[in-house]
Amino acid sequence: MNQNTKISGQPVICQLFSFIPDSIIKQSVSEHQSDYYYKTLTTKKQLAFLLYGVVTRCNSLNSLCKNLIFLENKLMYIGIDKLPAASTLSDANINRCSDVFGKIYFMLYHYYRQDLSDSHVQFFTMKDVDTSKVILFDSTTISLFVDVFKGAGRNPINGKKKGGLKIQAAMPLSGHVPDVIHLHPACMNDKTFLGQLSHPCGTIYVFDKGYVNYTKYEEWTEKGIFYVTRINENASYKVIETKINDVIEYAPGGIIKEELILLNISDTKQHKARLITYRDPLTRNILQFISNNFDCSDTSITLLYKCRWNIEVLFKQLKQNFELSYFFSDSKEGIKTQIWIALIANLIFTVIHKRIKECEQFITLVNMASNNMGSYVCLISLFKSKKLTSQERDLQKIQLDIFEIMRGGVFQKMKKSP
């Protein structure tokens, strides 16, 4: 290779795996006893093989096992000296509990917490909101070809219905990956996730109108927890007070009016909230937001809800860059295992993305790594190089210049006899 190319002591697959400390794997394995019945295919090996599969987007277990052959002995850097048979890896996907990989994910999150958090949020600069206390949450559905997990919606006319798995996730506004994740069948109502949240007083939840639960809103208010969301069109409420802005102010886009309302929880109980009506300056659509935060400005409420798009970007990033269209197993544990490992891969690349100070697009990082898993080029050094030099683009091999003076080495015929 070129003399100026930055070479690493390990191939790319091992460079990625080095972001997972052995101590985290050992602790997770010990806690879940996930290696108790396995002698050859350990949790660490299964994690390495499936990490390769989700990053390179292999579309079947057989394809994954055959592609591993091209790595030859390069996995020995992480202690793997034998490739798995497809049946062995299939059995591990079916029988090994996926919770061990969920544990690895959350331990990695806390291990890299400083790398994943921003010291400030550039988008949000309002002084009346502490962005470190803002939590975004939403859900996304992974479609399955078999009804392993019950899908959402009615059965089609032909009687066949695909399964689905729902990822419920919450992440801080100042972060880039979720710190709360629950996997459920797609048929489960989103509102059940509200009971899984346990954040301290002062937290601000931002979510869409699929999580309507006025009883929970009142419970949060009593605990000093705030929320920002949209109101349903069929919501039942009573207006107590109204403040309408001048038409000149909101004609190009902005706050139309703010109202103090009482949402009906039951016949005898109501929830007090503020209702903000807003016109989007780009789409000209009228949007209505509700919140129990009476301290921050109406503009801050609308900007907070706009931040909710960050978690939608996370879900798109996860589905577009890692293999979640085809699964290496049709068992419940195997499907959940692949999703957890895709989340682990997303976390690792996010850490790399932050360490190179986002000088390259996320999708470019994943594509470069997935296409060169066996290469010894140092990933981070290459990512930091914004522009390749002329020497790095020169494809001339070093071996051609080993004997620069004689051009033929010791076997060259001399013009004069010694």
C-alpha positions as a Markdown table, in Angstrom:
| # | Residue | x | y | z |
|---|---|---|---|---|
| 1 | Met | 0.0 | 0.0 | 0.0 |
| 2 | Asn | 1.0 | 3.6 | -0.3 |
| 3 | Gln | 3.6 | 4.8 | 2.1 |
| 4 | Asn | 1.5 | 7.7 | 3.4 |
| 5 | Thr | -1.7 | 5.6 | 4.1 |
| 6 | Lys | -2.4 | 5.4 | 7.8 |
| 7 | Ile | -2.4 | 1.8 | 8.8 |
| 8 | Ser | -3.9 | 0.3 | 11.9 |
| 9 | Gly | -2.7 | -2.9 | 13.7 |
| 10 | Gln | -6.2 | -4.4 | 13.3 |
| 11 | Pro | -8.8 | -4.8 | 10.5 |
| 12 | Val | -11.8 | -2.5 | 10.5 |
| 13 | Ile | -14.2 | -5.1 | 12.0 |
| 14 | Cys | -11.8 | -5.5 | 15.0 |
| 15 | Gln | -11.4 | -1.7 | 15.2 |
| 16 | Leu | -15.2 | -1.4 | 15.6 |
| 17 | Phe | -15.4 | -4.2 | 18.1 |
| 18 | Ser | -12.6 | -2.6 | 20.2 |
| 19 | Phe | -15.2 | 0.0 | 21.2 |
| 20 | Ile | -16.8 | -2.7 | 23.3 |
| 21 | Pro | -14.7 | -3.2 | 26.4 |
| 22 | Asp | -14.2 | -6.9 | 27.4 |
| 23 | Ser | -15.2 | -5.9 | 31.0 |
| 24 | Ile | -18.7 | -4.9 | 29.8 |
| 25 | Ile | -19.2 | -8.2 | 27.9 |
| 26 | Lys | -18.0 | -10.3 | 30.9 |
| 27 | Gln | -20.2 | -8.4 | 33.3 |
| 28 | Ser | -23.3 | -8.8 | 31.1 |
| 29 | Val | -22.6 | -12.5 | 30.5 |
| 30 | Ser | -22.1 | -13.1 | 34.2 |
| 31 | Glu | -25.3 | -11.4 | 35.1 |
| 32 | His | -27.4 | -13.2 | 32.6 |
| 33 | Gln | -25.5 | -16.5 | 32.6 |
| 34 | Ser | -25.6 | -16.4 | 28.8 |
| 35 | Asp | -22.6 | -18.7 | 28.2 |
| 36 | Tyr | -23.7 | -21.4 | 30.7 |
| 37 | Tyr | -24.9 | -23.9 | 28.0 |
| 38 | Tyr | -22.5 | -22.8 | 25.3 |
| 39 | Lys | -18.9 | -23.9 | 24.9 |
| 40 | Thr | -18.0 | -22.9 | 21.4 |
| 41 | Leu | -20.3 | -20.0 | 20.3 |
| 42 | Thr | -20.0 | -17.6 | 23.2 |
| 43 | Thr | -21.9 | -14.3 | 23.6 |
| 44 | Lys | -18.8 | -12.4 | 22.5 |
| 45 | Lys | -18.5 | -14.4 | 19.3 |
| 46 | Gln | -22.2 | -14.1 | 18.5 |
| 47 | Leu | -22.0 | -10.4 | 19.1 |
| 48 | Ala | -19.0 | -10.1 | 16.7 |
| 49 | Phe | -20.6 | -12.2 | 13.9 |
| 50 | Leu | -23.9 | -10.4 | 14.0 |
| 51 | Leu | -22.2 | -7.0 | 14.3 |
| 52 | Tyr | -20.5 | -7.8 | 11.0 |
| 53 | Gly | -23.9 | -8.9 | 9.6 |
| 54 | Val | -25.9 | -5.8 | 10.5 |
| 55 | Val | -23.1 | -3.4 | 9.4 |
| 56 | Thr | -22.5 | -5.1 | 6.0 |
| 57 | Arg | -26.3 | -5.6 | 5.6 |
| 58 | Cys | -26.2 | -9.3 | 4.9 |
| 59 | Asn | -29.7 | -10.4 | 4.0 |
| 60 | Ser | -29.6 | -14.0 | 5.3 |
| 61 | Leu | -27.8 | -16.1 | 7.9 |
| 62 | Asn | -26.3 | -18.3 | 5.2 |
| 63 | Ser | -24.9 | -15.2 | 3.4 |
| 64 | Leu | -23.5 | -13.9 | 6.7 |
| 65 | Cys | -21.6 | -17.1 | 7.4 |
| 66 | Lys | -20.2 | -17.3 | 3.9 |
| 67 | Asn | -19.1 | -13.7 | 3.9 |
| 68 | Leu | -17.2 | -14.3 | 7.1 |
| 69 | Ile | -14.9 | -16.6 | 5.2 |
| 70 | Phe | -13.4 | -13.6 | 3.4 |
| 71 | Leu | -12.1 | -12.3 | 6.7 |
| 72 | Glu | -9.8 | -15.3 | 6.9 |
| 73 | Asn | -7.9 | -15.2 | 10.2 |
| 74 | Lys | -8.5 | -11.5 | 10.8 |
| 75 | Leu | -10.9 | -12.1 | 13.7 |
| 76 | Met | -8.1 | -13.6 | 15.8 |
| 77 | Tyr | -7.3 | -10.1 | 16.9 |
| 78 | Ile | -10.4 | -10.3 | 19.2 |
| 79 | Gly | -9.8 | -13.9 | 20.2 |
| 80 | Ile | -11.9 | -15.7 | 17.5 |
| 81 | Asp | -10.0 | -18.5 | 15.8 |
| 82 | Lys | -12.9 | -20.4 | 14.3 |
| 83 | Leu | -15.9 | -19.4 | 12.1 |
| 84 | Pro | -19.4 | -20.7 | 13.0 |
| 85 | Ala | -21.5 | -23.1 | 11.1 |
| 86 | Ala | -24.8 | -21.7 | 10.0 |
| 87 | Ser | -26.7 | -24.2 | 12.2 |
| 88 | Thr | -24.6 | -23.3 | 15.3 |
| 89 | Leu | -25.2 | -19.6 | 14.9 |
| 90 | Ser | -28.9 | -20.2 | 14.2 |
| 91 | Asp | -29.2 | -22.2 | 17.5 |
| 92 | Ala | -27.6 | -19.4 | 19.4 |
| 93 | Asn | -30.0 | -16.8 | 17.9 |
| 94 | Ile | -33.0 | -19.0 | 18.9 |
| 95 | Asn | -31.9 | -20.1 | 22.4 |
| 96 | Arg | -29.7 | -17.3 | 23.8 |
| 97 | Cys | -31.7 | -14.6 | 25.7 |
| 98 | Ser | -31.6 | -11.2 | 23.9 |
| 99 | Asp | -31.5 | -9.4 | 27.3 |
| 100 | Val | -27.7 | -9.9 | 27.5 |
| 101 | Phe | -27.3 | -7.7 | 24.4 |
| 102 | Gly | -29.7 | -5.1 | 25.8 |
| 103 | Lys | -27.5 | -5.0 | 28.9 |
| 104 | Ile | -24.4 | -4.5 | 26.8 |
| 105 | Tyr | -26.1 | -1.6 | 25.0 |
| 106 | Phe | -27.0 | 0.2 | 28.2 |
| 107 | Met | -23.6 | -0.3 | 29.8 |
| 108 | Leu | -22.0 | 1.0 | 26.6 |
| 109 | Tyr | -24.3 | 4.0 | 26.7 |
| 110 | His | -23.1 | 4.9 | 30.3 |
| 111 | Tyr | -19.5 | 4.1 | 29.3 |
| 112 | Tyr | -19.6 | 6.6 | 26.4 |
| 113 | Arg | -22.0 | 9.1 | 28.0 |
| 114 | Gln | -19.6 | 12.0 | 27.8 |
| 115 | Asp | -18.9 | 11.3 | 24.1 |
| 116 | Leu | -22.6 | 11.1 | 23.3 |
| 117 | Ser | -23.7 | 14.3 | 25.0 |
| 118 | Asp | -23.3 | 17.8 | 23.7 |
| 119 | Ser | -22.2 | 20.6 | 26.0 |
| 120 | His | -24.8 | 22.8 | 24.3 |
| 121 | Val | -27.6 | 22.4 | 21.8 |
| 122 | Gln | -26.9 | 24.8 | 18.9 |
| 123 | Phe | -30.5 | 24.6 | 17.7 |
| 124 | Phe | -32.1 | 25.7 | 21.0 |
| 125 | Thr | -30.8 | 28.9 | 22.5 |
| 126 | Met | -33.7 | 30.0 | 24.7 |
| 127 | Lys | -32.7 | 31.0 | 28.2 |
| 128 | Asp | -36.0 | 30.0 | 29.8 |
| 129 | Val | -35.4 | 26.2 | 29.1 |
| 130 | Asp | -32.8 | 23.9 | 30.6 |
| 131 | Thr | -32.1 | 21.7 | 27.6 |
| 132 | Ser | -30.2 | 19.1 | 29.7 |
| 133 | Lys | -33.6 | 18.2 | 31.2 |
| 134 | Val | -35.5 | 17.8 | 27.9 |
| 135 | Ile | -36.4 | 14.1 | 27.0 |
| 136 | Leu | -37.7 | 13.1 | 23.6 |
| 137 | Phe | -39.6 | 9.9 | 23.1 |
| 138 | Asp | -41.4 | 8.1 | 20.3 |
| 139 | Ser | -41.8 | 4.7 | 18.7 |
| 140 | Thr | -41.1 | 3.0 | 15.4 |
| 141 | Thr | -42.3 | -0.3 | 14.0 |
| 142 | Ile | -40.1 | -2.9 | 12.4 |
| 143 | Ser | -42.1 | -5.0 | 9.9 |
| 144 | Leu | -41.6 | -8.7 | 9.9 |
| 145 | Phe | -42.5 | -11.3 | 7.2 |
| 146 | Val | -43.9 | -13.7 | 9.7 |
| 147 | Asp | -46.3 | -13.1 | 12.5 |
| 148 | Val | -43.8 | -13.9 | 15.3 |
| 149 | Phe | -44.9 | -10.7 | 17.0 |
| 150 | Lys | -48.5 | -9.6 | 16.5 |
| 151 | Gly | -48.7 | -6.7 | 14.0 |
| 152 | Ala | -50.9 | -3.6 | 14.4 |
| 153 | Gly | -54.1 | -2.9 | 12.5 |
| 154 | Arg | -56.9 | -5.1 | 11.1 |
| 155 | Asn | -56.4 | -8.4 | 9.2 |
| 156 | Pro | -56.3 | -7.9 | 5.4 |
| 157 | Ile | -59.0 | -9.5 | 3.1 |
| 158 | Asn | -56.7 | -12.4 | 2.2 |
| 159 | Gly | -56.3 | -13.3 | 5.8 |
| 160 | Lys | -52.5 | -13.0 | 5.8 |
| 161 | Lys | -50.9 | -10.5 | 8.1 |
| 162 | Lys | -47.3 | -9.6 | 8.7 |
| 163 | Gly | -45.9 | -9.4 | 12.2 |
| 164 | Gly | -44.2 | -6.3 | 13.7 |
| 165 | Leu | -42.0 | -5.3 | 16.5 |
| 166 | Lys | -42.3 | -1.9 | 18.1 |
| 167 | Ile | -39.2 | 0.0 | 19.4 |
| 168 | Gln | -40.2 | 2.4 | 22.1 |
| 169 | Ala | -37.3 | 4.8 | 22.8 |
| 170 | Ala | -36.5 | 7.9 | 24.8 |
| 171 | Met | -33.4 | 10.0 | 24.5 |
| 172 | Pro | -32.2 | 13.4 | 25.9 |
| 173 | Leu | -32.3 | 16.4 | 23.7 |
| 174 | Ser | -28.6 | 16.9 | 24.2 |
| 175 | Gly | -27.8 | 13.3 | 23.3 |
| 176 | His | -27.7 | 11.3 | 20.1 |
| 177 | Val | -28.8 | 7.8 | 21.0 |
| 178 | Pro | -31.7 | 6.6 | 23.3 |
| 179 | Asp | -31.1 | 5.8 | 27.0 |
| 180 | Val | -34.5 | 4.1 | 27.5 |
| 181 | Ile | -35.5 | 1.3 | 25.0 |
| 182 | His | -38.3 | -1.2 | 25.2 |
| 183 | Leu | -39.2 | -3.8 | 22.5 |
| 184 | His | -42.9 | -4.8 | 22.3 |
| 185 | Pro | -45.2 | -6.4 | 19.7 |
| 186 | Ala | -46.5 | -3.8 | 17.2 |
| 187 | Cys | -50.1 | -4.3 | 18.4 |
| 188 | Met | -49.2 | -2.8 | 21.9 |
| 189 | Asn | -50.6 | 0.7 | 22.5 |
| 190 | Asp | -48.0 | 3.5 | 22.7 |
| 191 | Lys | -49.5 | 4.7 | 26.0 |
| 192 | Thr | -48.2 | 1.7 | 27.9 |
| 193 | Phe | -44.7 | 3.2 | 27.5 |
| 194 | Leu | -45.6 | 6.2 | 29.7 |
| 195 | Gly | -45.5 | 3.9 | 32.7 |
| 196 | Gln | -41.9 | 3.0 | 32.0 |
| 197 | Leu | -40.6 | 6.5 | 32.3 |
| 198 | Ser | -39.1 | 7.5 | 35.6 |
| 199 | His | -37.3 | 10.8 | 35.4 |
| 200 | Pro | -36.7 | 13.4 | 38.2 |
| 201 | Cys | -38.6 | 16.5 | 39.0 |
| 202 | Gly | -38.0 | 19.3 | 36.4 |
| 203 | Thr | -37.8 | 17.0 | 33.4 |
| 204 | Ile | -39.6 | 18.1 | 30.2 |
| 205 | Tyr | -41.1 | 15.4 | 28.1 |
| 206 | Val | -41.6 | 16.1 | 24.4 |
| 207 | Phe | -43.7 | 13.6 | 22.3 |
| 208 | Asp | -46.4 | 13.4 | 19.7 |
| 209 | Lys | -50.2 | 13.1 | 20.2 |
| 210 | Gly | -50.1 | 9.3 | 20.0 |
| 211 | Tyr | -49.4 | 9.3 | 23.8 |
| 212 | Val | -52.6 | 11.0 | 25.0 |
| 213 | Asn | -53.2 | 10.2 | 28.7 |
| 214 | Tyr | -54.7 | 13.1 | 30.7 |
| 215 | Thr | -54.4 | 11.1 | 33.9 |
| 216 | Lys | -50.7 | 10.7 | 33.4 |
| 217 | Tyr | -50.4 | 14.4 | 32.5 |
| 218 | Glu | -51.9 | 15.3 | 35.9 |
| 219 | Glu | -49.6 | 12.8 | 37.7 |
| 220 | Trp | -46.6 | 14.4 | 36.1 |
| 221 | Thr | -47.8 | 17.9 | 37.1 |
| 222 | Glu | -48.1 | 16.8 | 40.7 |
| 223 | Lys | -44.5 | 15.4 | 40.6 |
| 224 | Gly | -43.1 | 18.6 | 39.0 |
| 225 | Ile | -42.6 | 17.0 | 35.6 |
| 226 | Phe | -43.5 | 19.0 | 32.4 |
| 227 | Tyr | -44.6 | 17.9 | 29.0 |
| 228 | Val | -45.0 | 19.4 | 25.5 |
| 229 | Thr | -47.2 | 17.7 | 22.9 |
| 230 | Arg | -49.9 | 18.3 | 20.3 |
| 231 | Ile | -53.6 | 18.2 | 21.2 |
| 232 | Asn | -56.0 | 15.7 | 19.5 |
| 233 | Glu | -58.7 | 17.1 | 17.2 |
| 234 | Asn | -61.4 | 15.4 | 19.3 |
| 235 | Ala | -60.1 | 16.6 | 22.7 |
| 236 | Ser | -62.7 | 17.6 | 25.2 |
| 237 | Tyr | -61.7 | 20.8 | 27.1 |
| 238 | Lys | -63.0 | 24.1 | 28.6 |
| 239 | Val | -61.4 | 27.4 | 27.8 |
| 240 | Ile | -60.8 | 29.6 | 30.8 |
| 241 | Glu | -58.8 | 32.4 | 29.4 |
| 242 | Thr | -57.7 | 33.5 | 25.9 |
| 243 | Lys | -55.0 | 35.8 | 24.6 |
| 244 | Ile | -55.1 | 36.6 | 20.8 |
| 245 | Asn | -52.1 | 38.2 | 19.1 |
| 246 | Asp | -52.4 | 40.9 | 16.4 |
| 247 | Val | -52.9 | 39.5 | 13.0 |
| 248 | Ile | -49.8 | 41.4 | 11.7 |
| 249 | Glu | -47.6 | 39.4 | 14.1 |
| 250 | Tyr | -48.8 | 35.9 | 13.0 |
| 251 | Ala | -49.8 | 36.5 | 9.3 |
| 252 | Pro | -46.3 | 35.5 | 8.0 |
| 253 | Gly | -46.2 | 32.7 | 10.6 |
| 254 | Gly | -46.0 | 32.5 | 14.4 |
| 255 | Ile | -48.2 | 32.4 | 17.5 |
| 256 | Ile | -51.9 | 33.1 | 16.8 |
| 257 | Lys | -53.2 | 32.8 | 20.3 |
| 258 | Glu | -52.7 | 31.2 | 23.7 |
| 259 | Glu | -55.4 | 29.8 | 25.9 |
| 260 | Leu | -55.7 | 28.5 | 29.4 |
| 261 | Ile | -57.8 | 25.3 | 29.3 |
| 262 | Leu | -59.2 | 22.5 | 31.5 |
| 263 | Leu | -58.9 | 19.0 | 29.9 |
| 264 | Asn | -61.6 | 16.6 | 31.0 |
| 265 | Ile | -60.1 | 13.5 | 32.8 |
| 266 | Ser | -63.4 | 12.4 | 34.2 |
| 267 | Asp | -66.8 | 13.8 | 35.2 |
| 268 | Thr | -65.2 | 15.2 | 38.4 |
| 269 | Lys | -61.6 | 15.7 | 37.6 |
| 270 | Gln | -59.9 | 18.1 | 35.2 |
| 271 | His | -56.3 | 18.9 | 34.1 |
| 272 | Lys | -55.1 | 22.5 | 33.7 |
| 273 | Ala | -52.9 | 23.2 | 30.7 |
| 274 | Arg | -52.0 | 25.9 | 28.2 |
| 275 | Leu | -53.1 | 25.6 | 24.6 |
| 276 | Ile | -50.9 | 27.4 | 22.0 |
| 277 | Thr | -52.2 | 27.8 | 18.4 |
| 278 | Tyr | -49.3 | 28.3 | 15.9 |
| 279 | Arg | -49.1 | 28.9 | 12.2 |
| 280 | Asp | -46.1 | 27.3 | 10.4 |
| 281 | Pro | -44.4 | 29.9 | 8.3 |
| 282 | Leu | -43.3 | 27.3 | 5.6 |
| 283 | Thr | -46.4 | 25.1 | 5.2 |
| 284 | Arg | -48.9 | 27.6 | 6.5 |
| 285 | Asn | -50.5 | 24.8 | 8.5 |
| 286 | Ile | -52.2 | 25.5 | 11.9 |
| 287 | Leu | -50.8 | 23.5 | 14.8 |
| 288 | Gln | -52.0 | 23.3 | 18.4 |
| 289 | Phe | -49.7 | 22.5 | 21.3 |
| 290 | Ile | -50.5 | 21.8 | 24.9 |
| 291 | Ser | -48.2 | 21.9 | 27.9 |
| 292 | Asn | -48.3 | 22.2 | 31.7 |
| 293 | Asn | -45.2 | 24.5 | 31.7 |
| 294 | Phe | -46.5 | 28.0 | 32.5 |
| 295 | Asp | -43.0 | 29.5 | 33.0 |
| 296 | Cys | -41.4 | 29.4 | 29.6 |
| 297 | Ser | -42.6 | 31.5 | 26.6 |
| 298 | Asp | -45.0 | 30.3 | 24.0 |
| 299 | Thr | -42.2 | 30.5 | 21.4 |
| 300 | Ser | -40.1 | 28.1 | 23.5 |
| 301 | Ile | -43.0 | 25.6 | 23.6 |
| 302 | Thr | -43.2 | 25.6 | 19.8 |
| 303 | Leu | -39.4 | 25.2 | 19.4 |
| 304 | Leu | -39.3 | 22.4 | 22.0 |
| 305 | Tyr | -41.9 | 20.5 | 19.9 |
| 306 | Lys | -39.8 | 21.1 | 16.8 |
| 307 | Cys | -36.9 | 19.4 | 18.5 |
| 308 | Arg | -39.0 | 16.2 | 18.6 |
| 309 | Trp | -37.9 | 15.6 | 15.1 |
| 310 | Asn | -34.5 | 14.6 | 16.4 |
| 311 | Ile | -35.8 | 11.2 | 17.5 |
| 312 | Glu | -37.4 | 10.6 | 14.1 |
| 313 | Val | -34.0 | 11.2 | 12.6 |
| 314 | Leu | -32.6 | 8.6 | 14.9 |
| 315 | Phe | -35.1 | 6.0 | 13.7 |
| 316 | Lys | -34.4 | 6.8 | 10.1 |
| 317 | Gln | -30.7 | 6.6 | 10.7 |
| 318 | Leu | -31.1 | 3.2 | 12.3 |
| 319 | Lys | -33.2 | 1.7 | 9.5 |
| 320 | Gln | -31.2 | 3.2 | 6.6 |
| 321 | Asn | -27.7 | 2.2 | 7.8 |
| 322 | Phe | -28.1 | -1.2 | 9.5 |
| 323 | Glu | -29.8 | -4.4 | 8.5 |
| 324 | Leu | -33.3 | -4.4 | 9.9 |
| 325 | Ser | -35.2 | -5.4 | 6.7 |
| 326 | Tyr | -34.1 | -9.1 | 6.7 |
| 327 | Phe | -33.5 | -11.1 | 9.8 |
| 328 | Phe | -31.0 | -13.8 | 10.6 |
| 329 | Ser | -33.6 | -15.7 | 12.6 |
| 330 | Asp | -37.4 | -16.1 | 12.7 |
| 331 | Ser | -37.5 | -16.6 | 16.4 |
| 332 | Lys | -38.5 | -14.0 | 19.0 |
| 333 | Glu | -35.1 | -13.9 | 20.7 |
| 334 | Gly | -33.2 | -13.9 | 17.4 |
| 335 | Ile | -35.2 | -10.9 | 16.1 |
| 336 | Lys | -34.7 | -8.9 | 19.3 |
| 337 | Thr | -31.0 | -9.9 | 19.4 |
| 338 | Gln | -30.5 | -8.4 | 15.9 |
| 339 | Ile | -32.3 | -5.2 | 16.8 |
| 340 | Trp | -30.2 | -4.8 | 20.0 |
| 341 | Ile | -27.0 | -5.4 | 18.0 |
| 342 | Ala | -28.1 | -2.8 | 15.4 |
| 343 | Leu | -28.6 | -0.4 | 18.2 |
| 344 | Ile | -25.1 | -1.2 | 19.5 |
| 345 | Ala | -23.6 | -0.6 | 16.0 |
| 346 | Asn | -25.5 | 2.7 | 15.8 |
| 347 | Leu | -24.0 | 3.7 | 19.2 |
| 348 | Ile | -20.5 | 2.8 | 18.2 |
| 349 | Phe | -20.7 | 4.8 | 14.9 |
| 350 | Thr | -22.2 | 7.7 | 16.8 |
| 351 | Val | -19.2 | 7.7 | 19.2 |
| 352 | Ile | -16.9 | 7.7 | 16.2 |
| 353 | His | -18.9 | 10.4 | 14.5 |
| 354 | Lys | -18.6 | 12.6 | 17.6 |
| 355 | Arg | -14.8 | 11.9 | 18.0 |
| 356 | Ile | -14.1 | 13.1 | 14.5 |
| 357 | Lys | -16.2 | 16.2 | 15.3 |
| 358 | Glu | -18.7 | 15.3 | 12.6 |
| 359 | Cys | -16.4 | 16.1 | 9.8 |
| 360 | Glu | -17.9 | 13.4 | 7.7 |
| 361 | Gln | -21.6 | 12.3 | 7.2 |
| 362 | Phe | -22.8 | 9.5 | 9.3 |
| 363 | Ile | -24.0 | 7.4 | 6.3 |
| 364 | Thr | -20.5 | 7.8 | 4.8 |
| 365 | Leu | -18.8 | 6.4 | 7.9 |
| 366 | Val | -21.0 | 3.3 | 7.9 |
| 367 | Asn | -20.6 | 2.8 | 4.1 |
| 368 | Met | -16.9 | 3.1 | 4.2 |
| 369 | Ala | -16.6 | 0.7 | 7.1 |
| 370 | Ser | -19.1 | -1.9 | 5.7 |
| 371 | Asn | -17.3 | -2.1 | 2.4 |
| 372 | Asn | -13.8 | -2.5 | 3.9 |
| 373 | Met | -14.3 | -4.7 | 7.0 |
| 374 | Gly | -11.1 | -6.6 | 6.2 |
| 375 | Ser | -8.9 | -3.6 | 5.6 |
| 376 | Tyr | -6.1 | -2.5 | 7.9 |
| 377 | Val | -6.6 | 1.2 | 7.3 |
| 378 | Cys | -7.2 | 3.2 | 10.5 |
| 379 | Leu | -10.9 | 4.3 | 10.3 |
| 380 | Ile | -10.7 | 7.4 | 12.6 |
| 381 | Ser | -7.5 | 8.7 | 10.9 |
| 382 | Leu | -9.0 | 8.3 | 7.5 |
| 383 | Phe | -12.3 | 10.0 | 8.6 |
| 384 | Lys | -10.3 | 12.9 | 10.0 |
| 385 | Ser | -8.6 | 13.5 | 6.6 |
| 386 | Lys | -11.1 | 15.9 | 5.0 |
| 387 | Lys | -9.2 | 15.7 | 1.7 |
| 388 | Leu | -6.8 | 13.1 | 0.4 |
| 389 | Thr | -3.4 | 14.3 | -0.6 |
| 390 | Ser | -1.9 | 13.6 | -4.0 |
| 391 | Gln | 0.5 | 11.1 | -2.3 |
| 392 | Glu | -2.5 | 9.2 | -0.7 |
| 393 | Arg | -4.2 | 9.0 | -4.1 |
| 394 | Asp | -1.1 | 7.6 | -5.8 |
| 395 | Leu | -1.7 | 3.9 | -6.4 |
| 396 | Gln | 2.0 | 3.1 | -7.0 |
| 397 | Lys | 3.2 | 0.2 | -4.8 |
| 398 | Ile | 6.1 | 0.6 | -2.4 |
| 399 | Gln | 7.6 | -2.7 | -3.6 |
| 400 | Leu | 8.4 | -1.1 | -7.0 |
| 401 | Asp | 10.9 | 1.3 | -5.3 |
| 402 | Ile | 12.7 | -1.1 | -2.9 |
| 403 | Phe | 15.8 | -1.0 | -5.1 |
| 404 | Glu | 15.6 | 2.5 | -6.3 |
| 405 | Ile | 19.3 | 2.7 | -7.5 |
| 406 | Met | 19.7 | -0.7 | -9.2 |
| 407 | Arg | 16.0 | -1.2 | -10.3 |
| 408 | Gly | 16.7 | -5.0 | -10.4 |
| 409 | Gly | 18.1 | -5.8 | -7.0 |
| 410 | Val | 20.9 | -8.2 | -6.5 |
| 411 | Phe | 19.8 | -10.3 | -9.5 |
| 412 | Gln | 20.4 | -7.4 | -12.0 |
| 413 | Lys | 23.2 | -8.2 | -14.5 |
| 414 | Met | 26.0 | -5.8 | -13.9 |
| 415 | Lys | 27.6 | -3.9 | -16.8 |
| 416 | Lys | 31.1 | -4.4 | -15.4 |
| 417 | Ser | 32.3 | -7.6 | -13.8 |
| 418 | Pro | 33.6 | -7.2 | -10.2 |
